[in-house]
Amino acid sequence: MTDSTAAARRYSRDHAQRFQDELFELLRFPSLSADPAHADDVRRTAEWLAEHLRELGAQNVAVMPTAGHPVVYGEWLGAGPDKPTVLVYGHYDVVPAAIEDGWDTPPFDPVVLDGRIYARGATDDKGQLFIHLKAFESCLQTGDGPPVNVKFLLEGEEEVSSPNLRPFIEVNPDLLAADVCIISDSSMPTIDRPAILQSLRGMTYVEVTVEGPHDDLHSGFYGGAVDNPALALVNILSKLHNPDHSIAVPGFYDDVAKLTDTERAEIAKTAMSAEELLAATGTPAPWGEAAYTIRERVSARPTLEINGLLSGWTGPGPKTIIPARAMAKLSSRLVANQDPHKIYELLKEYIESIAPPTVRVSVNLLTTGEPALIDFTIPEMQAAVRAYEKGWGATPTFTRGGGSIPIVADIVSLLNMPVVMMGYGLDTDGLHGTNEHFSIEMFQRGIETAIVYLDELAHLER
Amino acid sequence: MTDSTAAARRYSRDHAQRFQDELFELLRFPSLSADPAHADDVRRTAEWLAEHLRELGAQNVAVMPTAGHPVVYGEWLGAGPDKPTVLVYGHYDVVPAAIEDGWDTPPFDPVVLDGRIYARGATDDKGQLFIHLKAFESCLQTGDGPPVNVKFLLEGEEEVSSPNLRPFIEVNPDLLAADVCIISDSSMPTIDRPAILQSLRGMTYVEVTVEGPHDDLHSGFYGGAVDNPALALVNILSKLHNPDHSIAVPGFYDDVAKLTDTERAEIAKTAMSAEELLAATGTPAPWGEAAYTIRERVSARPTLEINGLLSGWTGPGPKTIIPARAMAKLSSRLVANQDPHKIYELLKEYIESIAPPTVRVSVNLLTTGEPALIDFTIPEMQAAVRAYEKGWGATPTFTRGGGSIPIVADIVSLLNMPVVMMGYGLDTDGLHGTNEHFSIEMFQRGIETAIVYLDELAHLER
């Protein structure tokens, strides 16, 4: 480790409380990308990040418009053209959260409890993206500054599957040109078992709508002679899976890459036991394809989930109606080499084929995302292993992720660079649920590991 | 027809505009009995009705508390002990309504359009109960006054299946003692085809809850290895019906009275064609048990409907969660001689028997109501036929109702009197849906028919 790196790490420890205070400011923005009512909050979050990058010393900082929420860009090219350039990707948008959902504290009023920061976005992804801003600051304020050039690409639509980031990348290839992309938007099982993500699942997300009567009907007057859209919907949804829990949509598995024995052995290194699954989720029993281990099911196998259901009367007490309509949100997590658009067509075709003539059914695509797979033998991935060993204090494993960061596949293919996914969260951080949190110790270790990784990248053979 | 009756009818026509203005006052109360937030509105409605009864000349008027919403009572015994006493039942509560549901006008701000009053409760049941208040006023202000004694029993919990009215009747048998009960809370197919209800369906209403993980889970991290409560719920609900649309709950049909050929012939007099069903509801095609006509399906056969579904994310855009829970509201319309509590037990037992061990399922009873059947050969029913012929201008048919007025069975058994159900609404009034309305002409004809019926009852052989 160079003296500069040691100095930067020391700086990050000396300024830990201020770093945390600044993160709290970022966490207070309810930057819900899915809800149009929060568009201004998303924009204000972008403006705060841009201002912060400027204060840190980044140049060419801009809040760049897209067809949706803006991208925040900033760069520091002071290491010079002989040094590699790192593109840091992160997202500042979050999924919805409200105290009524069952949070113990208001989700946009961060608090520290038992060494953890509780807030929506604490781990996904505001806390993790902030690690790279603070690593950058720590390098710039000490020694000779960052040993590599750094570019920041911070988006506001990751939680709605980044519909406008691919177009943004397509028109800005020079601006975003770099040697390697770093993303911290993932997690490890425990603090002593860091992980580098090797793959991500893709996604096809649809909304199914079933319509029957033109209005809600009095169930006494028409009950028995009119198909109930809620009943038609549940009948359709009940045919999406086979009794063995595999997916019943014809052709769904056609392009799924079969797991080799070697791959299964690698996945087994991060095995999840039934006990661990039950403890982490509270579910009464494991579920899924018996031929696959739990870890395989949640990372190397595709899924089809019901994410939401809505029909008729859902308030207190009874209301005796036949609902006019029923709605389901469905999403499929995809693995290499499934094509999200092809899966949408298969799903739509299948649902339409099993829909009864007594209702009207529509299947609308909400978002898609490509699955991704990164070769872990490349120098940039191996440098990350060393960064964890020196900066974190443990050797990481390469893992397959069950989640989706749709832009990873796009960065690899459009910008022609490897993506190294060094996640600093814990599997138990509760992201997307209630009481999402982020460990302060992991925030600190993350900053130091990120500092070391810049140093490792600066010394790679080019 | 006596001179008194003719005078009362004339009075009702002369004061039609004021009667309508008063009804508008009643319709402006959002007396939603299902929603605790509207409890004060329900109470204010009761107080308005009590005050109005006092102004009309009723005695012993009281807003009488129950364990839920209050009962409004009032009486006029001026006809003397030699004359029969009529108990008028009506309900002043309504089902929920909001402009956001798709109403063309605010549901609690009544308007007249094309001779119809649009408002929640216009036909069910504020407009219909008000007919009897105005018939009473018209008799009292003309000739010798009402030819029979009159008692009013107006409740505020019909739309939540009258949980507290049976106990109220049980402790007040003397107060409510009468010779016949009149209820106007039903409808006819067209204005020239009046109908007297001969039967009503009962009800068992339950809420099914499926719980899995302790919190909503990120579907990427756990999707594939955890049962999805929404999926478990739809699988359960998809097993409630057989492919022939009959109900799959074992024992469900055990106590259903089989229809005789005579009964089927009577029902056929009010046959509903597929075209009429489609035009009235907007449903794309008829549905139900092939062995029964449409009218039989909606009146003489039991049903099992999904009234509401809720799980996970139902707002705009995607949210990639495995929901922690899923909920369905289910209700069964029952026919003679089904027992609502037995049906609840059968339903609960069946659902629990098909629930998978990967989730926790509960089935909770919300309300019940007994089915009812009235003999149409009795004098009070035949007097109603004559009242329609003289007051309405058409001969009524006896029909079986698909809806539920749970208290009818209780009045028959606890107070030992026949219940004559003379409905003044139209099947197309849209009750329980959006844009509920009530014809002003039917409001007027209803008042005059009610006046004539009192006269017919006064002249029955006793």
HADDOCK unambig.tbl for C-alpha pairs under 7 A between the chains (distance, minus, plus):
assign (segid A and resid 34 and name CA) (segid B and resid 316 and name CA) 6.48 0.50 0.50
assign (segid A and resid 34 and name CA) (segid B and resid 317 and name CA) 5.30 0.50 0.50
assign (segid A and resid 34 and name CA) (segid B and resid 318 and name CA) 6.80 0.50 0.50
assign (segid A and resid 35 and name CA) (segid B and resid 316 and name CA) 6.17 0.50 0.50
assign (segid A and resid 95 and name CA) (segid B and resid 319 and name CA) 6.92 0.50 0.50
assign (segid A and resid 160 and name CA) (segid B and resid 318 and name CA) 6.19 0.50 0.50
assign (segid A and resid 212 and name CA) (segid B and resid 282 and name CA) 6.98 0.50 0.50
assign (segid A and resid 212 and name CA) (segid B and resid 283 and name CA) 4.88 0.50 0.50
assign (segid A and resid 212 and name CA) (segid B and resid 284 and name CA) 6.68 0.50 0.50
assign (segid A and resid 213 and name CA) (segid B and resid 281 and name CA) 5.08 0.50 0.50
assign (segid A and resid 213 and name CA) (segid B and resid 282 and name CA) 4.55 0.50 0.50
assign (segid A and resid 213 and name CA) (segid B and resid 283 and name CA) 4.27 0.50 0.50
assign (segid A and resid 214 and name CA) (segid B and resid 281 and name CA) 6.21 0.50 0.50
assign (segid A and resid 214 and name CA) (segid B and resid 282 and name CA) 4.94 0.50 0.50
assign (segid A and resid 214 and name CA) (segid B and resid 283 and name CA) 6.93 0.50 0.50
assign (segid A and resid 215 and name CA) (segid B and resid 433 and name CA) 6.18 0.50 0.50
assign (segid A and resid 215 and name CA) (segid B and resid 434 and name CA) 6.70 0.50 0.50
assign (segid A and resid 216 and name CA) (segid B and resid 433 and name CA) 5.06 0.50 0.50
assign (segid A and resid 217 and name CA) (segid B and resid 432 and name CA) 6.75 0.50 0.50
assign (segid A and resid 217 and name CA) (segid B and resid 433 and name CA) 5.92 0.50 0.50
assign (segid A and resid 218 and name CA) (segid B and resid 431 and name CA) 6.74 0.50 0.50
assign (segid A and resid 218 and name CA) (segid B and resid 432 and name CA) 5.65 0.50 0.50
assign (segid A and resid 220 and name CA) (segid B and resid 298 and name CA) 6.95 0.50 0.50
assign (segid A and resid 220 and name CA) (segid B and resid 333 and name CA) 6.85 0.50 0.50
assign (segid A and resid 220 and name CA) (segid B and resid 402 and name CA) 4.50 0.50 0.50
assign (segid A and resid 220 and name CA) (segid B and resid 403 and name CA) 3.71 0.50 0.50
assign (segid A and resid 220 and name CA) (segid B and resid 404 and name CA) 6.68 0.50 0.50
assign (segid A and resid 221 and name CA) (segid B and resid 298 and name CA) 6.05 0.50 0.50
assign (segid A and resid 221 and name CA) (segid B and resid 402 and name CA) 4.98 0.50 0.50
assign (segid A and resid 221 and name CA) (segid B and resid 403 and name CA) 5.71 0.50 0.50
assign (segid A and resid 222 and name CA) (segid B and resid 298 and name CA) 5.52 0.50 0.50
assign (segid A and resid 223 and name CA) (segid B and resid 298 and name CA) 5.58 0.50 0.50
assign (segid A and resid 223 and name CA) (segid B and resid 303 and name CA) 6.32 0.50 0.50
assign (segid A and resid 224 and name CA) (segid B and resid 288 and name CA) 5.45 0.50 0.50
assign (segid A and resid 224 and name CA) (segid B and resid 297 and name CA) 5.03 0.50 0.50
assign (segid A and resid 224 and name CA) (segid B and resid 298 and name CA) 5.22 0.50 0.50
assign (segid A and resid 224 and name CA) (segid B and resid 303 and name CA) 5.61 0.50 0.50
assign (segid A and resid 225 and name CA) (segid B and resid 286 and name CA) 5.82 0.50 0.50
assign (segid A and resid 225 and name CA) (segid B and resid 287 and name CA) 4.82 0.50 0.50
assign (segid A and resid 225 and name CA) (segid B and resid 288 and name CA) 4.93 0.50 0.50
assign (segid A and resid 225 and name CA) (segid B and resid 294 and name CA) 5.82 0.50 0.50
assign (segid A and resid 225 and name CA) (segid B and resid 297 and name CA) 5.88 0.50 0.50
assign (segid A and resid 225 and name CA) (segid B and resid 298 and name CA) 6.20 0.50 0.50
assign (segid A and resid 226 and name CA) (segid B and resid 283 and name CA) 6.80 0.50 0.50
assign (segid A and resid 226 and name CA) (segid B and resid 286 and name CA) 5.59 0.50 0.50
assign (segid A and resid 226 and name CA) (segid B and resid 287 and name CA) 4.94 0.50 0.50
assign (segid A and resid 226 and name CA) (segid B and resid 288 and name CA) 6.87 0.50 0.50
assign (segid A and resid 227 and name CA) (segid B and resid 287 and name CA) 5.37 0.50 0.50
assign (segid A and resid 230 and name CA) (segid B and resid 306 and name CA) 6.13 0.50 0.50
assign (segid A and resid 231 and name CA) (segid B and resid 306 and name CA) 6.24 0.50 0.50
assign (segid A and resid 234 and name CA) (segid B and resid 234 and name CA) 4.77 0.50 0.50
assign (segid A and resid 234 and name CA) (segid B and resid 237 and name CA) 6.59 0.50 0.50
assign (segid A and resid 234 and name CA) (segid B and resid 238 and name CA) 5.79 0.50 0.50
assign (segid A and resid 235 and name CA) (segid B and resid 238 and name CA) 5.01 0.50 0.50
assign (segid A and resid 237 and name CA) (segid B and resid 234 and name CA) 6.59 0.50 0.50
assign (segid A and resid 238 and name CA) (segid B and resid 234 and name CA) 5.79 0.50 0.50
assign (segid A and resid 238 and name CA) (segid B and resid 235 and name CA) 5.02 0.50 0.50
assign (segid A and resid 238 and name CA) (segid B and resid 238 and name CA) 6.42 0.50 0.50
assign (segid A and resid 281 and name CA) (segid B and resid 213 and name CA) 5.07 0.50 0.50
assign (segid A and resid 281 and name CA) (segid B and resid 214 and name CA) 6.19 0.50 0.50
assign (segid A and resid 282 and name CA) (segid B and resid 212 and name CA) 6.98 0.50 0.50
assign (segid A and resid 282 and name CA) (segid B and resid 213 and name CA) 4.56 0.50 0.50
assign (segid A and resid 282 and name CA) (segid B and resid 214 and name CA) 4.92 0.50 0.50
assign (segid A and resid 283 and name CA) (segid B and resid 212 and name CA) 4.89 0.50 0.50
assign (segid A and resid 283 and name CA) (segid B and resid 213 and name CA) 4.27 0.50 0.50
assign (segid A and resid 283 and name CA) (segid B and resid 214 and name CA) 6.93 0.50 0.50
assign (segid A and resid 283 and name CA) (segid B and resid 226 and name CA) 6.78 0.50 0.50
assign (segid A and resid 283 and name CA) (segid B and resid 358 and name CA) 6.96 0.50 0.50
assign (segid A and resid 283 and name CA) (segid B and resid 359 and name CA) 6.89 0.50 0.50
assign (segid A and resid 284 and name CA) (segid B and resid 212 and name CA) 6.68 0.50 0.50
assign (segid A and resid 284 and name CA) (segid B and resid 358 and name CA) 5.39 0.50 0.50
assign (segid A and resid 284 and name CA) (segid B and resid 359 and name CA) 5.99 0.50 0.50
assign (segid A and resid 285 and name CA) (segid B and resid 357 and name CA) 6.94 0.50 0.50
assign (segid A and resid 285 and name CA) (segid B and resid 358 and name CA) 4.84 0.50 0.50
assign (segid A and resid 286 and name CA) (segid B and resid 225 and name CA) 5.82 0.50 0.50
assign (segid A and resid 286 and name CA) (segid B and resid 226 and name CA) 5.58 0.50 0.50
assign (segid A and resid 286 and name CA) (segid B and resid 358 and name CA) 6.76 0.50 0.50
assign (segid A and resid 287 and name CA) (segid B and resid 225 and name CA) 4.81 0.50 0.50
assign (segid A and resid 287 and name CA) (segid B and resid 226 and name CA) 4.93 0.50 0.50
assign (segid A and resid 287 and name CA) (segid B and resid 227 and name CA) 5.37 0.50 0.50
assign (segid A and resid 287 and name CA) (segid B and resid 358 and name CA) 6.73 0.50 0.50
assign (segid A and resid 288 and name CA) (segid B and resid 224 and name CA) 5.46 0.50 0.50
assign (segid A and resid 288 and name CA) (segid B and resid 225 and name CA) 4.95 0.50 0.50
assign (segid A and resid 288 and name CA) (segid B and resid 226 and name CA) 6.88 0.50 0.50
assign (segid A and resid 294 and name CA) (segid B and resid 225 and name CA) 5.83 0.50 0.50
assign (segid A and resid 297 and name CA) (segid B and resid 224 and name CA) 5.04 0.50 0.50
assign (segid A and resid 297 and name CA) (segid B and resid 225 and name CA) 5.88 0.50 0.50
assign (segid A and resid 298 and name CA) (segid B and resid 220 and name CA) 6.97 0.50 0.50
assign (segid A and resid 298 and name CA) (segid B and resid 221 and name CA) 6.06 0.50 0.50
assign (segid A and resid 298 and name CA) (segid B and resid 222 and name CA) 5.52 0.50 0.50
assign (segid A and resid 298 and name CA) (segid B and resid 223 and name CA) 5.58 0.50 0.50
assign (segid A and resid 298 and name CA) (segid B and resid 224 and name CA) 5.22 0.50 0.50
assign (segid A and resid 298 and name CA) (segid B and resid 225 and name CA) 6.18 0.50 0.50
assign (segid A and resid 303 and name CA) (segid B and resid 223 and name CA) 6.34 0.50 0.50
assign (segid A and resid 303 and name CA) (segid B and resid 224 and name CA) 5.62 0.50 0.50
assign (segid A and resid 306 and name CA) (segid B and resid 230 and name CA) 6.14 0.50 0.50
assign (segid A and resid 306 and name CA) (segid B and resid 231 and name CA) 6.25 0.50 0.50
assign (segid A and resid 307 and name CA) (segid B and resid 312 and name CA) 5.67 0.50 0.50
assign (segid A and resid 307 and name CA) (segid B and resid 313 and name CA) 6.11 0.50 0.50
assign (segid A and resid 307 and name CA) (segid B and resid 319 and name CA) 6.92 0.50 0.50
assign (segid A and resid 307 and name CA) (segid B and resid 320 and name CA) 6.20 0.50 0.50
assign (segid A and resid 307 and name CA) (segid B and resid 321 and name CA) 5.48 0.50 0.50
assign (segid A and resid 307 and name CA) (segid B and resid 322 and name CA) 5.79 0.50 0.50
assign (segid A and resid 307 and name CA) (segid B and resid 323 and name CA) 6.37 0.50 0.50
assign (segid A and resid 308 and name CA) (segid B and resid 311 and name CA) 5.07 0.50 0.50
assign (segid A and resid 308 and name CA) (segid B and resid 312 and name CA) 4.26 0.50 0.50
assign (segid A and resid 308 and name CA) (segid B and resid 313 and name CA) 4.57 0.50 0.50
assign (segid A and resid 308 and name CA) (segid B and resid 314 and name CA) 5.50 0.50 0.50
assign (segid A and resid 309 and name CA) (segid B and resid 309 and name CA) 6.17 0.50 0.50
assign (segid A and resid 309 and name CA) (segid B and resid 310 and name CA) 5.09 0.50 0.50
assign (segid A and resid 309 and name CA) (segid B and resid 311 and name CA) 4.81 0.50 0.50
assign (segid A and resid 309 and name CA) (segid B and resid 312 and name CA) 6.57 0.50 0.50
assign (segid A and resid 309 and name CA) (segid B and resid 314 and name CA) 6.50 0.50 0.50
assign (segid A and resid 310 and name CA) (segid B and resid 309 and name CA) 5.10 0.50 0.50
assign (segid A and resid 310 and name CA) (segid B and resid 310 and name CA) 4.75 0.50 0.50
assign (segid A and resid 310 and name CA) (segid B and resid 311 and name CA) 6.72 0.50 0.50
assign (segid A and resid 310 and name CA) (segid B and resid 314 and name CA) 6.36 0.50 0.50
assign (segid A and resid 311 and name CA) (segid B and resid 308 and name CA) 5.06 0.50 0.50
assign (segid A and resid 311 and name CA) (segid B and resid 309 and name CA) 4.81 0.50 0.50
assign (segid A and resid 311 and name CA) (segid B and resid 310 and name CA) 6.73 0.50 0.50
assign (segid A and resid 312 and name CA) (segid B and resid 307 and name CA) 5.67 0.50 0.50
assign (segid A and resid 312 and name CA) (segid B and resid 308 and name CA) 4.27 0.50 0.50
assign (segid A and resid 312 and name CA) (segid B and resid 309 and name CA) 6.57 0.50 0.50
assign (segid A and resid 313 and name CA) (segid B and resid 307 and name CA) 6.11 0.50 0.50
assign (segid A and resid 313 and name CA) (segid B and resid 308 and name CA) 4.57 0.50 0.50
assign (segid A and resid 314 and name CA) (segid B and resid 308 and name CA) 5.50 0.50 0.50
assign (segid A and resid 314 and name CA) (segid B and resid 309 and name CA) 6.50 0.50 0.50
assign (segid A and resid 314 and name CA) (segid B and resid 310 and name CA) 6.36 0.50 0.50
assign (segid A and resid 316 and name CA) (segid B and resid 34 and name CA) 6.41 0.50 0.50
assign (segid A and resid 316 and name CA) (segid B and resid 35 and name CA) 6.15 0.50 0.50
assign (segid A and resid 317 and name CA) (segid B and resid 34 and name CA) 5.31 0.50 0.50
assign (segid A and resid 317 and name CA) (segid B and resid 366 and name CA) 6.85 0.50 0.50
assign (segid A and resid 318 and name CA) (segid B and resid 34 and name CA) 6.83 0.50 0.50
assign (segid A and resid 318 and name CA) (segid B and resid 160 and name CA) 6.13 0.50 0.50
assign (segid A and resid 318 and name CA) (segid B and resid 366 and name CA) 6.81 0.50 0.50
assign (segid A and resid 319 and name CA) (segid B and resid 95 and name CA) 6.96 0.50 0.50
assign (segid A and resid 319 and name CA) (segid B and resid 307 and name CA) 6.94 0.50 0.50
assign (segid A and resid 320 and name CA) (segid B and resid 307 and name CA) 6.21 0.50 0.50
assign (segid A and resid 321 and name CA) (segid B and resid 307 and name CA) 5.49 0.50 0.50
assign (segid A and resid 322 and name CA) (segid B and resid 307 and name CA) 5.80 0.50 0.50
assign (segid A and resid 323 and name CA) (segid B and resid 307 and name CA) 6.37 0.50 0.50
assign (segid A and resid 333 and name CA) (segid B and resid 220 and name CA) 6.87 0.50 0.50
assign (segid A and resid 357 and name CA) (segid B and resid 285 and name CA) 6.95 0.50 0.50
assign (segid A and resid 358 and name CA) (segid B and resid 283 and name CA) 6.98 0.50 0.50
assign (segid A and resid 358 and name CA) (segid B and resid 284 and name CA) 5.40 0.50 0.50
assign (segid A and resid 358 and name CA) (segid B and resid 285 and name CA) 4.84 0.50 0.50
assign (segid A and resid 358 and name CA) (segid B and resid 286 and name CA) 6.78 0.50 0.50
assign (segid A and resid 358 and name CA) (segid B and resid 287 and name CA) 6.75 0.50 0.50
assign (segid A and resid 359 and name CA) (segid B and resid 283 and name CA) 6.91 0.50 0.50
assign (segid A and resid 359 and name CA) (segid B and resid 284 and name CA) 6.00 0.50 0.50
assign (segid A and resid 366 and name CA) (segid B and resid 317 and name CA) 6.86 0.50 0.50
assign (segid A and resid 366 and name CA) (segid B and resid 318 and name CA) 6.82 0.50 0.50
assign (segid A and resid 402 and name CA) (segid B and resid 220 and name CA) 4.53 0.50 0.50
assign (segid A and resid 402 and name CA) (segid B and resid 221 and name CA) 5.01 0.50 0.50
assign (segid A and resid 403 and name CA) (segid B and resid 220 and name CA) 3.71 0.50 0.50
assign (segid A and resid 403 and name CA) (segid B and resid 221 and name CA) 5.71 0.50 0.50
assign (segid A and resid 404 and name CA) (segid B and resid 220 and name CA) 6.67 0.50 0.50
assign (segid A and resid 431 and name CA) (segid B and resid 218 and name CA) 6.68 0.50 0.50
assign (segid A and resid 432 and name CA) (segid B and resid 217 and name CA) 6.71 0.50 0.50
assign (segid A and resid 432 and name CA) (segid B and resid 218 and name CA) 5.58 0.50 0.50
assign (segid A and resid 433 and name CA) (segid B and resid 215 and name CA) 6.16 0.50 0.50
assign (segid A and resid 433 and name CA) (segid B and resid 216 and name CA) 5.02 0.50 0.50
assign (segid A and resid 433 and name CA) (segid B and resid 217 and name CA) 5.84 0.50 0.50
assign (segid A and resid 433 and name CA) (segid B and resid 218 and name CA) 7.00 0.50 0.50
assign (segid A and resid 434 and name CA) (segid B and resid 215 and name CA) 6.66 0.50 0.50
